[in-house]
Amino acid sequence: MKNIIEVLRERGFIEQTTHDSELFNYLESGSVACYIGFDPTASSLHVGSLVPIMSLAHMQRHGHRPVALVGGGTGLVGDPSGKTETRQLLTKAQVDDNVVGIKHQLSRFLDFSDGKSQLLNNADWLSELKYIPFLRDIGKHFSVNRMIKSESYRMRLEAEDGLNFIEFNYMLLQAYDYLELFDRTGCLLQMGGSDQWGNIVAGIDLIRRLRQKTAFGITFPLITTSTGAKMGKTARGAVWLDPERTTPYEYFQFWINTDDADVARFLRLFTFLPVNEIATTENLKDADINCAKAVLAFEATSLAHGIEEAIKAYRASAGVFGARVISDHILPSSNIPRRDVQQDDQSVPHSFVSCGDLEQGVPVFKLFFNSGLTASGGAARRLIEQGGAYVNGVRVTSVDYMISDRDLHDGEILLSSGKKKFHKIKCSDIVPDQNQGALKNG
């Protein structure tokens, strides 16, 4: 079996490492503990968190012991890394609620049974710290001159808001986390995003000074799309792992809309499919690259939401875009249904309109707004004027167009904003709630 460092490198996870040869030998020495911290600023992680999550999953698959550290304590302070403005401070109750959601999502990717991995909360030790002993025993090992030269602090010092004293403590707290995890679990490897380099090195130095041990660090690159956009950001905001925030169908659609140039790279990062199979997708075009995107979407959705939800999303997508036969030679290790022609639109965003309203006619811009395809009636009008609104695949050319029962195809009307955002309107004899207007969401 390859050393996990080799695996992470060939899949594109690694930007920097410390003590290269020593780290390689350390990971060859047997099952070791490794940790990554997760900031509980929301009740859900998002696609931007998948690189660290997947790296821990790879570590576990290679026999190592991941530690997922939820920052219930540091979340009360706020990490200045990668930010040019002060983070909003959360209450303890907010942080505790967020920790519960994050624990549930991580369990989709990591096996926490029988000590195979651990999920810890740094509030367990940080909330018990006494300020004077902490300054005396830990703070004395930190040089302010060195701290303010780190990238995370330098950015904030140059920003208009500056760096407040609470945030200035963050590096000490994260370094103390590393020390505490070494004492509790024997962990000598911390991983994190590229913006965490200074914090990780500070922890390595603290362990060397206080425990006379060599600790290690790995950082991941910031993942952007081929267009330079930050991974996981869309016009509608973040793509969440929580199905209440981003449904499995919407999650599937996010991945299937991957740019052609990103497919192979994202398959390496966000699936466990073999790299030799992924390499064969790099020159695919047309229908074949679309099949590879379907596999990417299916595998990513399976990991985040389970295979049953992935199948539902795949069939729902077929209900909108048509069924696709995935050739056996494209990523053969995937469990995607290859000749599944079933279609199921129950997962597709849809709403109900009373049949009586359709007989009278409903302004098309109102349906686009009420269905959630646009943020306002004005935005719906602009979408139509700019040629981005479609009804049953036909571009709408007038904001005054009235949707009626004549637009029904098999009892449904398909609205689309551009070529990627869809919503189905279904005719119902049930009178919708008054506060829903002409629509009742299903």
C-alpha positions as CSV (number, residue, x, y, z in Angstrom):
1,M,0.0,0.0,0.0
2,K,1.3,3.5,-0.8
3,N,2.3,5.9,1.9
4,I,-0.7,8.2,2.6
5,I,1.5,11.2,1.7
6,E,1.9,9.7,-1.8
7,V,-1.8,9.2,-2.1
8,L,-2.6,12.8,-1.0
9,R,0.0,14.2,-3.3
10,E,-1.3,12.4,-6.4
11,R,-4.8,13.4,-5.7
12,G,-3.9,17.1,-5.3
13,F,-4.4,17.6,-1.5
14,I,-1.0,18.8,-0.5
15,E,0.4,22.3,-0.7
16,Q,3.0,22.3,2.0
17,T,4.5,19.9,4.5
18,T,7.0,20.2,7.4
19,H,9.9,17.8,7.9
20,D,9.3,16.0,4.6
21,S,11.4,12.9,5.0
22,E,10.7,12.6,8.8
23,L,6.9,12.9,8.1
24,F,7.1,10.2,5.4
25,N,8.9,7.8,7.9
26,Y,6.5,8.7,10.7
27,L,3.5,7.7,8.6
28,E,5.3,4.5,7.7
29,S,5.8,3.6,11.4
30,G,2.2,2.3,12.0
31,S,-1.2,3.7,12.8
32,V,-0.8,7.4,13.9
33,A,-3.3,10.0,15.0
34,C,-3.8,13.1,12.9
35,Y,-6.2,16.0,13.4
36,I,-8.0,18.8,11.6
37,G,-10.0,21.6,13.3
38,F,-13.5,22.6,12.1
39,D,-14.8,26.0,12.8
40,P,-18.4,25.9,14.1
41,T,-19.6,29.2,12.7
42,A,-22.7,27.5,11.2
43,S,-24.8,24.5,12.0
44,S,-23.6,22.9,8.7
45,L,-20.3,22.4,6.9
46,H,-20.2,23.2,3.2
47,V,-18.5,22.0,0.0
48,G,-15.5,24.3,0.9
49,S,-14.9,22.0,3.9
50,L,-14.7,18.8,1.8
51,V,-10.9,18.8,1.2
52,P,-10.1,18.5,4.9
53,I,-12.9,16.1,5.4
54,M,-11.8,13.9,2.5
55,S,-8.2,14.0,3.7
56,L,-9.2,12.6,7.1
57,A,-11.2,9.9,5.3
58,H,-8.2,8.9,3.3
59,M,-6.1,8.8,6.4
60,Q,-8.6,6.4,8.0
61,R,-8.7,4.2,4.9
62,H,-4.9,3.8,5.2
63,G,-5.1,2.6,8.8
64,H,-4.5,5.9,10.6
65,R,-6.6,7.4,13.4
66,P,-8.3,10.7,12.5
67,V,-9.3,13.2,15.1
68,A,-11.9,15.8,14.0
69,L,-11.6,18.7,16.4
70,V,-14.7,20.9,16.6
71,G,-13.8,24.4,17.8
72,G,-16.4,24.9,20.4
73,G,-13.9,27.0,22.4
74,T,-12.0,28.8,19.7
75,G,-15.4,29.4,17.9
76,L,-16.2,31.8,20.7
77,V,-13.1,33.8,19.8
78,G,-13.0,33.7,16.0
79,D,-10.2,32.8,13.7
80,P,-8.7,35.8,11.9
81,S,-7.0,33.6,9.2
82,G,-8.1,34.4,5.7
83,K,-10.3,37.3,6.8
84,T,-9.9,41.0,6.3
85,E,-12.6,41.9,8.8
86,T,-13.6,40.8,12.3
87,R,-15.7,37.7,12.5
88,Q,-19.1,38.1,14.3
89,L,-18.8,36.6,17.8
90,L,-21.2,33.7,18.5
91,T,-22.8,32.9,21.8
92,K,-22.0,29.7,23.6
93,A,-25.6,28.4,22.8
94,Q,-25.1,29.1,19.1
95,V,-21.7,27.4,19.0
96,D,-23.1,24.3,20.9
97,D,-26.0,24.0,18.4
98,N,-23.6,24.3,15.5
99,V,-21.3,21.6,17.0
100,V,-24.2,19.1,17.0
101,G,-24.9,19.6,13.3
102,I,-21.2,19.3,12.3
103,K,-20.8,16.1,14.3
104,H,-23.7,14.5,12.4
105,Q,-22.2,15.5,9.0
106,L,-18.7,14.3,9.8
107,S,-20.1,10.9,10.7
108,R,-21.1,10.5,7.0
109,F,-17.4,10.4,6.0
110,L,-15.6,9.0,9.1
111,D,-16.2,5.8,11.1
112,F,-16.2,6.7,14.8
113,S,-16.9,3.2,16.0
114,D,-14.4,1.2,18.1
115,G,-11.9,4.1,18.4
116,K,-11.2,4.2,14.6
117,S,-11.5,8.0,14.8
118,Q,-12.5,10.5,17.4
119,L,-14.5,13.7,17.5
120,L,-13.4,16.1,20.2
121,N,-14.5,19.6,21.2
122,N,-11.8,22.0,22.3
123,A,-14.3,23.7,24.6
124,D,-13.7,20.8,26.9
125,W,-10.2,22.1,27.8
126,L,-10.1,25.7,26.7
127,S,-13.1,26.7,28.8
128,E,-11.3,25.4,31.9
129,L,-8.1,27.5,31.3
130,K,-7.0,30.0,33.9
131,Y,-5.7,33.2,32.3
132,I,-2.6,33.8,34.5
133,P,-1.3,30.2,34.4
134,F,-1.9,30.2,30.6
135,L,0.1,33.3,30.0
136,R,2.9,32.1,32.2
137,D,3.1,28.5,30.9
138,I,2.1,28.9,27.3
139,G,2.2,32.6,26.3
140,K,5.9,33.0,27.3
141,H,6.9,30.8,24.3
142,F,5.4,33.1,21.7
143,S,7.2,36.0,20.1
144,V,4.9,38.9,19.2
145,N,7.4,39.9,16.5
146,R,7.1,36.5,14.9
147,M,3.3,36.3,15.3
148,I,2.6,39.6,13.5
149,K,4.7,38.5,10.5
150,S,2.4,35.5,9.9
151,E,0.1,35.8,6.9
152,S,-3.2,35.7,8.9
153,Y,-2.2,38.5,11.3
154,R,-0.4,40.6,8.6
155,M,-3.5,40.7,6.5
156,R,-5.6,41.9,9.4
157,L,-3.1,44.5,10.6
158,E,-3.2,46.0,7.1
159,A,-7.0,45.9,6.9
160,E,-9.2,48.8,7.9
161,D,-10.7,47.1,10.9
162,G,-7.3,46.1,12.2
163,L,-6.7,43.1,14.5
164,N,-8.5,43.0,17.9
165,F,-6.9,41.5,21.0
166,I,-9.4,38.5,21.2
167,E,-8.3,37.4,17.7
168,F,-4.7,37.9,18.5
169,N,-5.0,35.1,21.0
170,Y,-6.2,32.6,18.4
171,M,-2.7,31.4,17.4
172,L,-2.0,30.6,21.1
173,L,-5.2,28.7,21.5
174,Q,-4.8,26.6,18.4
175,A,-1.2,25.8,19.3
176,Y,-2.5,24.8,22.8
177,D,-5.0,22.6,21.1
178,Y,-2.2,20.7,19.3
179,L,-0.4,20.3,22.6
180,E,-3.5,19.1,24.3
181,L,-4.3,16.6,21.6
182,F,-0.7,15.2,21.7
183,D,-1.1,14.7,25.5
184,R,-4.6,13.1,25.1
185,T,-4.2,11.0,21.9
186,G,-0.5,11.0,21.0
187,C,-1.3,13.1,17.9
188,L,1.8,14.5,16.1
189,L,0.2,15.5,12.8
190,Q,-2.1,18.5,12.2
191,M,-3.6,19.3,8.8
192,G,-5.5,22.3,7.5
193,G,-6.0,24.9,4.8
194,S,-3.1,27.0,3.5
195,D,-4.2,29.9,5.7
196,Q,-3.5,27.8,8.8
197,W,0.2,27.4,8.1
198,G,1.3,29.9,10.8
199,N,-1.0,28.4,13.4
200,I,0.1,24.9,12.7
201,V,3.8,25.8,12.8
202,A,3.2,27.6,16.2
203,G,1.7,24.3,17.6
204,I,4.7,22.3,16.3
205,D,7.1,24.7,18.0
206,L,5.1,24.6,21.2
207,I,5.2,20.7,21.3
208,R,9.0,20.8,20.6
209,R,9.6,23.3,23.5
210,L,7.3,21.7,26.1
211,R,7.4,17.9,25.2
212,Q,10.7,17.7,23.2
213,K,8.8,15.9,20.4
214,T,8.9,16.5,16.6
215,A,5.4,17.2,15.4
216,F,4.3,17.7,11.8
217,G,2.1,19.8,9.6
218,I,0.3,19.5,6.2
219,T,-1.6,22.3,4.5
220,F,-4.0,22.0,1.6
221,P,-4.3,24.4,-1.3
222,L,-7.3,26.7,-1.7
223,I,-9.5,24.9,-4.2
224,T,-10.8,27.1,-7.0
225,T,-12.7,26.3,-10.2
226,S,-11.0,26.6,-13.6
227,T,-12.6,30.1,-13.8
228,G,-10.9,31.2,-10.6
229,A,-14.1,31.1,-8.5
230,K,-13.9,29.9,-4.9
231,M,-15.0,26.3,-4.6
232,G,-18.5,25.8,-3.3
233,K,-19.7,29.3,-3.9
234,T,-22.7,29.8,-6.2
235,A,-25.0,32.7,-7.1
236,R,-27.3,31.4,-4.4
237,G,-24.6,31.2,-1.8
238,A,-22.8,28.3,-0.2
239,V,-23.5,24.6,-1.1
240,W,-24.2,23.0,2.3
241,L,-23.8,19.4,3.4
242,D,-27.0,19.8,5.5
243,P,-29.8,18.4,3.3
244,E,-32.2,21.0,5.0
245,R,-30.1,23.8,3.5
246,T,-29.0,22.2,0.2
247,T,-31.2,19.3,-0.9
248,P,-29.5,16.1,-2.2
249,Y,-31.0,17.0,-5.6
250,E,-29.5,20.5,-5.5
251,Y,-26.2,19.0,-4.3
252,F,-26.2,16.6,-7.2
253,Q,-26.9,19.4,-9.6
254,F,-24.0,21.4,-8.2
255,W,-21.5,18.7,-9.1
256,I,-23.0,17.7,-12.4
257,N,-22.6,21.4,-13.5
258,T,-18.9,21.2,-13.0
259,D,-16.9,22.8,-15.8
260,D,-15.3,20.3,-18.2
261,A,-11.8,21.4,-17.2
262,D,-12.4,20.6,-13.5
263,V,-13.9,17.1,-13.8
264,A,-10.8,15.0,-13.5
265,R,-9.3,17.2,-10.7
266,F,-12.6,17.1,-8.7
267,L,-12.9,13.3,-9.2
268,R,-9.4,13.0,-7.5
269,L,-10.3,15.3,-4.6
270,F,-13.9,14.5,-3.9
271,T,-14.4,10.8,-4.7
272,F,-12.5,7.6,-3.7
273,L,-12.4,6.3,-7.3
274,P,-9.0,4.9,-8.4
275,V,-6.7,7.5,-9.9
276,N,-5.8,5.4,-12.9
277,E,-9.5,5.4,-13.8
278,I,-9.8,9.1,-13.2
279,A,-6.8,9.7,-15.5
280,T,-8.7,8.3,-18.5
281,T,-11.3,11.1,-18.1
282,E,-8.9,13.9,-18.8
283,N,-9.4,13.9,-22.6
284,L,-13.1,13.0,-22.6
285,K,-15.5,15.3,-24.6
286,D,-19.1,15.8,-25.4
287,A,-21.4,13.0,-24.2
288,D,-18.6,11.1,-22.5
289,I,-17.5,14.0,-20.3
290,N,-21.1,14.5,-19.3
291,C,-21.2,10.9,-18.2
292,A,-18.1,11.5,-16.1
293,K,-19.8,14.5,-14.6
294,A,-22.8,12.3,-13.7
295,V,-20.4,9.9,-12.0
296,L,-18.8,12.7,-10.1
297,A,-22.2,14.0,-9.0
298,F,-23.4,10.5,-8.0
299,E,-20.2,9.7,-6.0
300,A,-20.1,13.0,-4.2
301,T,-23.8,12.8,-3.3
302,S,-23.4,9.3,-2.1
303,L,-20.7,10.3,0.3
304,A,-22.6,13.3,1.7
305,H,-26.1,11.9,1.8
306,G,-25.9,8.1,1.2
307,I,-26.4,6.0,-1.9
308,E,-30.2,6.0,-1.7
309,E,-30.4,9.8,-1.9
310,A,-27.8,9.7,-4.7
311,I,-30.0,7.3,-6.7
312,K,-33.0,9.5,-6.1
313,A,-31.1,12.6,-7.2
314,Y,-29.8,10.8,-10.3
315,R,-33.3,9.7,-11.3
316,A,-34.7,13.1,-10.6
317,S,-32.1,14.6,-12.8
318,A,-33.0,12.1,-15.5
319,G,-36.6,13.3,-15.1
320,V,-35.6,16.8,-16.1
321,F,-32.7,16.3,-18.5
322,G,-33.5,12.8,-19.8
323,A,-32.0,9.4,-18.9
324,R,-28.3,8.9,-19.7
325,V,-26.7,5.5,-20.2
326,I,-23.2,5.5,-18.5
327,S,-20.8,3.4,-20.5
328,D,-19.0,0.6,-18.7
329,H,-15.6,2.0,-19.7
330,I,-16.1,5.3,-17.9
331,L,-15.0,5.1,-14.3
332,P,-16.0,1.4,-14.0
333,S,-15.5,1.3,-10.2
334,S,-18.4,3.7,-9.6
335,N,-21.7,2.3,-8.3
336,I,-23.8,4.6,-10.5
337,P,-26.8,2.8,-12.1
338,R,-25.4,2.5,-15.7
339,R,-28.5,1.4,-17.5
340,D,-31.1,2.8,-15.2
341,V,-33.7,4.5,-17.3
342,Q,-36.1,5.1,-14.4
343,Q,-37.1,8.7,-13.8
344,D,-38.3,10.1,-10.6
345,D,-39.1,13.8,-10.3
346,Q,-40.1,13.9,-6.6
347,S,-36.7,15.3,-5.7
348,V,-36.9,18.0,-8.3
349,P,-37.9,21.4,-6.8
350,H,-41.6,21.7,-7.5
351,S,-44.7,23.7,-6.6
352,F,-48.5,23.3,-7.0
353,V,-50.8,25.8,-8.8
354,S,-54.5,25.4,-8.5
355,C,-56.1,24.3,-11.8
356,G,-58.5,27.2,-11.5
357,D,-55.7,29.7,-11.5
358,L,-54.1,28.1,-14.5
359,E,-57.4,28.3,-16.4
360,Q,-57.5,32.0,-15.8
361,G,-53.8,32.5,-16.5
362,V,-50.9,33.5,-14.2
363,P,-48.3,36.1,-15.2
364,V,-45.1,34.3,-16.0
365,F,-42.9,36.6,-14.0
366,K,-45.0,35.8,-10.9
367,L,-44.4,32.1,-11.3
368,F,-40.7,32.6,-11.6
369,F,-40.6,34.7,-8.4
370,N,-43.0,32.5,-6.4
371,S,-41.2,29.3,-7.4
372,G,-37.9,30.7,-6.0
373,L,-36.1,30.8,-9.3
374,T,-35.6,34.6,-8.8
375,A,-35.4,36.7,-5.7
376,S,-38.1,39.2,-6.7
377,G,-40.7,40.0,-9.3
378,G,-38.3,42.7,-10.6
379,A,-35.5,40.1,-11.0
380,A,-38.0,37.8,-12.8
381,R,-38.8,40.6,-15.2
382,R,-35.1,41.2,-15.9
383,L,-34.4,37.5,-16.4
384,I,-37.2,37.4,-19.1
385,E,-35.9,40.6,-20.7
386,Q,-32.4,39.3,-20.8
387,G,-33.6,36.0,-22.5
388,G,-32.8,33.7,-19.6
389,A,-36.3,32.5,-18.7
390,Y,-37.7,29.3,-20.3
391,V,-41.0,27.5,-20.1
392,N,-41.0,23.9,-21.2
393,G,-37.6,24.5,-22.9
394,V,-38.9,27.5,-24.9
395,R,-37.5,31.0,-24.2
396,V,-40.0,33.5,-22.8
397,T,-39.9,36.6,-24.9
398,S,-42.5,38.8,-23.1
399,V,-42.9,39.7,-19.5
400,D,-46.6,39.9,-20.1
401,Y,-46.9,36.3,-21.1
402,M,-49.6,34.5,-19.2
403,I,-49.0,30.9,-18.1
404,S,-52.2,28.8,-18.5
405,D,-53.4,25.2,-18.7
406,R,-52.4,25.2,-22.3
407,D,-48.8,25.1,-21.1
408,L,-49.3,21.9,-19.2
409,H,-47.4,18.8,-20.5
410,D,-48.5,15.7,-18.8
411,G,-50.0,17.8,-16.0
412,E,-46.7,19.8,-15.5
413,I,-45.0,23.0,-16.6
414,L,-41.2,23.1,-16.5
415,L,-39.7,26.5,-15.7
416,S,-36.0,27.1,-16.0
417,S,-33.6,30.0,-15.3
418,G,-30.9,29.6,-17.8
419,K,-30.0,26.0,-18.6
420,K,-29.2,24.8,-15.1
421,K,-31.9,25.9,-12.6
422,F,-35.2,24.2,-12.9
423,H,-38.6,24.1,-11.1
424,K,-41.7,22.1,-12.0
425,I,-45.2,23.5,-11.7
426,K,-47.9,20.9,-11.1
427,C,-51.6,21.4,-11.4
428,S,-53.6,20.7,-8.3
429,D,-57.3,20.9,-7.4
430,I,-56.3,21.8,-3.8
431,V,-56.6,25.5,-3.1
432,P,-53.2,26.8,-2.0
433,D,-52.7,28.6,1.3
434,Q,-53.4,32.3,1.1
435,N,-49.9,33.2,2.2
436,Q,-48.4,31.2,-0.7
437,G,-50.1,33.2,-3.4
438,A,-50.6,31.2,-6.6
439,L,-48.1,28.5,-5.5
440,K,-48.0,25.9,-2.8
441,N,-44.5,24.4,-2.5
442,G,-44.1,20.6,-2.4
